[in-house]
Amino acid sequence: MPISSHSLIRHGSMLSLLTLVSRILGLIREMVKASLLGTSALSDAFSVAFLIPNLFRRLFAEGSISVAFIPTFKGFLLEDNKAKTRDFLSCMLTFLTFFVSMAVVIGIIVAPFVVRLFGMSDTFDETVLLTQIMFPFLAFISLAALFQGILNSVNSFTPSGLAPILLNLVTILCAYGLSSFTANPARAMAVGIFAGGLLEAAIQLPFVVRKGFSFMFTSLPRAMKNSGVKSVLHLIAPTIIGMAAYQLNDLVSTALAGNAGEGVVSSLQYSLRIQELILGIFAVSIGTVMLPDLAEHAKSGQWDTYNERLAIALRVIALITIPITFFTLAQGDSLIRLLFQNLRFDETSVTLTRAAFTFHMPGLFFIAVNRILAPAFYAQSDSKSPSLAGIISFGVNIALATILAGPLRGAGIALALSAASAINTVLLLVFLKRNPHIAVGKVLHAVLLYAVKLLVFSAVATLPVYYLGPRISAVFTGQGRIIAYGLPLFLMGILFAAVGVVLLLVSRDKQLAAILKLLKRKG
């Protein structure tokens, strides 16, 4: 069934709540890492080791499988032929299992050659070992993505929200529980990543079966001949190229950071973790809810509804990301100290992370918008356009990062990513305009006007925070990290939110009204 505007907010709110728990646990995972490893060479080793299988996860699992699988699977559901649907799922499971298993084996073998690209001379052997421990994570998370695609296609989003909670929770528990049994805490965290990936897939399978879907392994030749698998591969090929270009940003940026000095890689990862906390809670959640809904509207030709849903999602993203960007930039130092500062995460670590964070956050809005625009293409079974946009933005990012990494170190790499994300947004909008059924001009006009209003309101709401923040912080200085940084941050957040909400209420903001209406209905 199509999702109404209220349902979009309701489903998105539920998934956002679960994702909030997951991202908070992910943030705690980074806090644990900061506590155990700081921005040391061993911390850089873990960051690089996890980056490699995590890159392939985004490439083959979350990125490609989801966007290519859901539109294809939606077609089978609309056809309502249970035998064909079961055969497609069996063939898809077989093909995916074979492919990712081969990828894991190859990844473990070539890990020493890949690690050499990151300048990890002091911790080379340790980085290789950590990479090999975590590489099977790719296979587990790919199966989890397949199960998530099945569930999301029937508007079941809760299991996919629960799965990453397990990953982060298990990693945290292993970091503390196994550190005394391993050579170093990084290996304990690597074991946690391995176990958490397995649980991500395992927890979703019972929900898939409960929804009435059954499948089993079949022969690989039969799987390759299945029309549904061929359709997924047809969609996935350009997506992999585009996603590969996008994910290579991380690889090349990390390689540049690894050669920019000790701690730069880790500082970028800590900064990105805060950014991803916001993205994961809102942008990814809304995009996940939108994809099956937009796919159904596109296949049934309901373009007016399609345009309406797209405009609503973009305005909600603007309402969330623009104010948060202003507030976090104003309070970035306190936020970083609250989350990460300890004996191993010292003043140098704070300075490095703050520099990266200052240039990461301006790109938040564009990255979030890209997470919404991409499903608009995938819903039309168009994976080539976002892939081309990804390739071009990749080139821009690498060129800028190469130029800026020398003089600005981590800050330059962060700035390059933000600039490339903005260019990617522009390209996606240009490509989206090719479809005559999508009112890009009308949607863009409404969203831009709304964004300008939010920019003004956010700037006004930041003024009291800017002037009162230092005075309030001075009152709690020397009271311990939680009180010294957490309490002023909390008070400034309330002040910022209060001013912002008043301005939105005075302007009779429709998005805020819809959220308040939903909250009243739940109450």
N, C-alpha and C positions, 0 to 999 in steps of 0.2 A: 504493500500500500504506500502511496506517496506520502511524504512528510509535510505537514502544514507548517506555517511560520512559527506557530507556538510549539509544535512538536519539535521543530529544528532546535529551538532554544531549550526545550525540555530534554530531548535526547542529548544535545550538546552539553547541557548542564550536568546530567548524570555522568556522562563520560568524562567531563571536565573535573568532576568531583573525584572520580577514581584516579584520573590522571594526576590530579593535585596530590593525592596521597603518594602515587608512584614517583612524581617528580620531587616531592619533599624527601622521600626515602632516597632518591637519586642524589639529592643535594646532601643528605646525611652521609651517603656513601662517599661523596667527595670530601666531606668534612672529616670522615674517618681516614680517608687517604691523606688529607692534609695533616692530620694529627700523627699518622704513622710514618709518612714519607716526606711531607713538606713539599718543597720545590727542588729536592735533591736529584742527583743523577739517577737514582733508583726509581724515583717518581716519574722522571722522564721516560725511563725504560718501560714502566708499566703503561704509561700513556701511549707510547708508540706501539707496544705489543697489542694493546686492546684496540687501537685505531685500525690495525690491518684487518682482522676478522670483522670488526664493526663496520668498516667501509663496505666489505662484501655483503654484510647483512643488509645495509641500506640499498645496495645495488640489486641483489637478487631477491630479497625478502620484502621489506617494507615498501621499497620503491617500485620494483618491477612486477612482482607477483601480484600485489594488491591491485595496482592500476590496470593490469592486463587481465587479471582473473575475474574481477567483479563484473565488468561490463559483459564479458562472455558468459559467466554463470547466470547473470540476470536474464540473458536470452533463453537459456535452458529453463529457468523458472517460469518465464512467461509462456513458453511452449507447453509446460505442464506435462511432460512425458517422464515419468519416474524412472523408467528403465534406461533411457538415454542419459538422464541426469546422473544416475548411479554409475553408468559406464564411463561418463566423462570424469567424474570425481576419482574413480579407480585408476583411470589412465593418467590423470593429472598427478595423483599421489605417487604412482610408479615412476613417472618421468622425473618429478621433482626429487624424489629420494635418491634415484641413481645420479642425477646431475650434481646435487649438493654433496653427496658422499665422495664423488670424484674430486670435487673442488676442495674438500677438506683434506683429502690425501695429498693432493698436489700442493696445497698451501703449507702443510706441515713439512713437506720435502724441500720446498723452495724458500722457506722462512729465512735461512741464513743469508741468502742472496738479496732478499728484499730488505732486510734489516740494515744491510750495509749502506743503503741509500739515505739513511737518516742520520748519519754521522755519530752513531752511538759507540764510539771506539772504546770508551771506558767501561761500558756495561754491555758489550756486544753479546757475549754468551748468555747473560741473564735475559736480555731482551728476546733473543731467539727462543730460549726455553719458555718464557712467558707467552710468547706468540703461539708456540706449539701446544701449550696447555689449553689456550683459549680458542683455538681455531675450530674445534668441533661445535662450538657455540653457533657457528654459521648454519650447520645442518639442523640443529634443534629450532633455531629461530625462523628458519625458512618454512619448516612444517607448521610452526605456530602462526606464521603469516597466512598460510593456506587455510588453516582452520578459522582464523580471524576473517578472511575474505568470505568464507561460507556463512558465518554468523552475521556479519555486517550486511550481507546481501538480503537477509530476512529481517533486517532492522533489530538485530540482537547485538548490543554494544557492550554490555556489562562484562562478559568474560574477557574480551580483549582489553578492557580497562583493568581487570584484576591481574592478568598475566604478568605485566612488567613490575607489578608490586612485589611479586615473588622473587623476580630477578634481583631487585635491589635489596630486599630483605635478606635473602640468602647470602648475597655478597657481603653485606655488613656483618652478619653472624659469622661467616667464615673468616673474615678479616680479623676478628677478635678471638674466635674460638679455635682457629687453626694456626695462628701466628707462632705459637710456642712449639708447634710440631713441624714447622717448615723453616727453611734457611732464612727467610725474610718475610715480612708482611705482604709484599707484592705477590709472592707465590700463593699465599693463603687467599688473597683477593681473586687471583686467577682461577683457583679451584671454585670459588664462589660463582664466578661468571659462567663457568662450565655447567655447574649444577643448576644455576638459575635459568639458563637457556633451556635445559631439559624440562624443567618444571613449567616454563612458559607454554611449551607445546602440550605437555601432559594435562594441564588444568583445563584447556579448551576442548579437548577431544570429547569428554563426556557431554558437554553442552551441544556439540555438533550431533552426536548420536541421539540426544534427547529431542532435537529438532526434527528427527525422522530421516536423517541422511545416513546412508550406509555405503561402504566402499571397501575394497580389498586390493591387494597387489595383483597386477596382471603382468603379462610379458612386455618387455620393453618395445619390441617391434609393433605390437598392437597399440601400445600407448602412443607411439610416434605417429601412427596412422589415424588416430582419433581426430575428428573434425574440430572438436572443442580445443584440444591441445594445440592443433595447428593454428587455430584462431588466436590462442593466447601467445604462441610463439611469434605470430605475425605482428601482434601488438607489442610484444615484449622486446623485439629486436631493436627498434629505434629508441625505445625507452632505456634499454641497457646502455646504448651509445650515449644518450643524453645524460643519464644518471652517472655513467662512468666519468664523463667530463666533469660533472658536478662534484662527484666524490673525489676525483683527482685533486680538486681544490684542497681537500684536507691533507692528502698525501704530500703534495708539493709544498703547501704552506707549512706543514709539520717538518718537512725536510729543511726548508729555509729557516724555520725557528730553531731546529736542532743545531744549525750552524751559526746561530745568532748569539749563543751563549747559554750557560747552564741556567735552568729554571724557566726559560722562555716558553718551551713546549708546555710545561705544566701550567704556567700562568695563563696561557691562552685557553687551556682546557678548563681551568677553574672559572674563567670569565664566561666561556661558552656554556658552562653548566648552569650558571645563573640565567643566561639568556634562554637556554633550552627549557628551563623550568617554566618560564612564561609561555613560550611557544607550545610546549607540550600540553599545558593546561587548556589553552584556548584555541590556537590556530590548528594544531593537529587534530584536536577533538572535533572541531567544527568541520574540518575537511573530511575526516573519517565519516561523519554523519551525512555529509553532503553527497559523497560520491555515489552510493547506490541510489539515492533520491534523484540526483541529476541524471544519472544513467537511465532511469525509468522515464523521466520526462522527455529526454532526448529521443529514446526509442519510440515513444508514443506520440512525438510531435507536439508536446505541450510547451511551446517555446515561451509563451507569456509567463507561465508559472516558473519556468527555468530561469528567465531573466529576473523575476521577482526574488527567487531564492538566492541567486548569486548576489544581487544588490544588498539583500538583508545581511548575508554572511560578511560581505566586505565592510559594511557599516559597523557591524558588531566588532569586527577585528580592529577597526579604527578606534572605536570607543574604548577598547581595552589597551591596545599597544601604545597609542600616542601619549595618554596620561602617564602610563607606567614608565615610558622612556624618559619623560621630563623628571619624574620623581626619583627614579633610580640614578640618573645622572647627578641630581642635586645631592643625593644621599649615598652615592657609590662607595665612598671611603668607609663610612660606618657599616654599610651592608657587608662589604668584604671582610672587615675586621670581625664583625659579629659571627659570620659564617665559618671563617677559616683560621683566624689568627691564633697561634699557640707557639710553643717553644720552637718547633720546626718550621712553622709558617711565620717568619719574622718580618721585620720592616722592609727588607729587600723584596720578600715575596709579596707583601701588600703593594709596594710600589709597582712591581712588574704587572701584577694582576689588575691594579687600578688603571694603568696605562692602556692595557688591552681592552678593558671594560668600557672605558670612555669612548673608544672608537667602534666597539661592537654594538653598543646599544642604539646608535642612530640607524642602524640597519634593521632593527627589530620589526618595524612596520612593514618594510618591503619583503623581508623573509616570510612574515606571517601572511601577507597578501599572496605571495607565490604559492604558499601551501593551500590557498583557497582557489587560485586561478588554475593550478595544475589539474585538480579533479574536474574542472569545467571542460578541459580538453579530453581527459580520459573517459568522461561520461559519453562523449561523442565517438569513442573508439579512435581518437586522434592522439597518437603518442609521438608523432613526428615533430609537431610544432614545439611542445615544451622541451623536447630533446635538442632541437636546433637552438632554442633560447639558452639551454644549459651549456651547450658547447661554446657559444659566443661569450656568455658571461664567464665561463671558465678561462677563456683566453684573456679577458679583461682582468680578472682577478690575479692570475699568475703574473701578467705583465706588471701590474701595479705592485703586487707583493714583492716581486724581484727588485723593483726600483726602491721601494720604501723600507724593506727589511733591514737594509744597511744602516741608514740614518736613524730610523725610528724603532727598529727591532720589533718586538711584539705588537706595539701600537700600529706600526705600518702595515703589518699583516692583517690586523683587525680592520683597519681602515679600508684596505683593498677588498676584503670580503663584503663590507657594507656597501661600497660603491658598486661592486659587481652585482649585488642583490638588487639594487635600485635599477640597474640596466636590465637585469633579467625581468623585472616587473614590467618595464616599458615594452620589452620585446613580446612578452606574453599578451599584453593588451593589444598590440599591433596584430599579432597572429590571430587572436580571438576575433578580431574584426572581420576576418575573412569569411566567417559564417554569417550570411545575411539574416539569419533568424535571431542572432544574438545582438541585442541593442547595446553594444559596447559604449557608444557615445552617451546615451542616456544614463546608463549605469555609472560610467566614469564621472559624468558631470555631477550627479547626485553625491557620489562618494567623495569627490574632491572638495565640494562645498562643505560637506560634513567634516572632512579632515581639517580644513582651514579653521572651521569653528572650534574644533577640538584643540588645535594648536594654540589658538588665542586663549581659550579657557584654561588649558594646561599651563601656559606661561603665567597667567594671572594667579592660578592656584600655587605655583611654585614660589612666588614672591614672598609670602609669609614664611614658607619653609626655609628659603634662602637667608632671610634676615633673622628669624628666631632660632633656627637650628643650632648655630654655634653657642648661643646663650643657654639654651636648654641642655645641650650636651655638656657644657661646663659644669652644670649643677651635679651631674652624675659621674664626673671624671674620677677615676681611681676606685670605683665601686665594684670592679670585676667585669669581665667581658660582657656577660649577659645584660647586666644592668647598665653598664657604661655606654654600650652601643645599642643594645636591643630596646631598652625603654625609650630613649630619645627617638629611635627610628619608628617605634610604634606610635608615639605621640605625634610625630611629624606626619606619619601616614594618615592618622585620623584627621589632622588639620587639613592636609592636602585633599583628602577625599571629601571632607565636609564642604570646603570651598567649591570643589568641582561639582559635587552633586547639587548644590544650591544654584550654581550657574546653569546646569542642565535643566533643573526644574523650572527656573525662570524662563528659559528659552523653549520650554515645553518639548523637550527632546523625545522623539518617538521611540527610539531604541531603549532608553531608560524606562519609559512608560511601559513598554512590553515586558521588560525584566521585572519591574515592580508588580505588574499584573500577574505574572507567573508566580512570583513569590506569595502574593495574596491568595492565589488559588491553592497553593501548597499548604499555606497556613490554615 
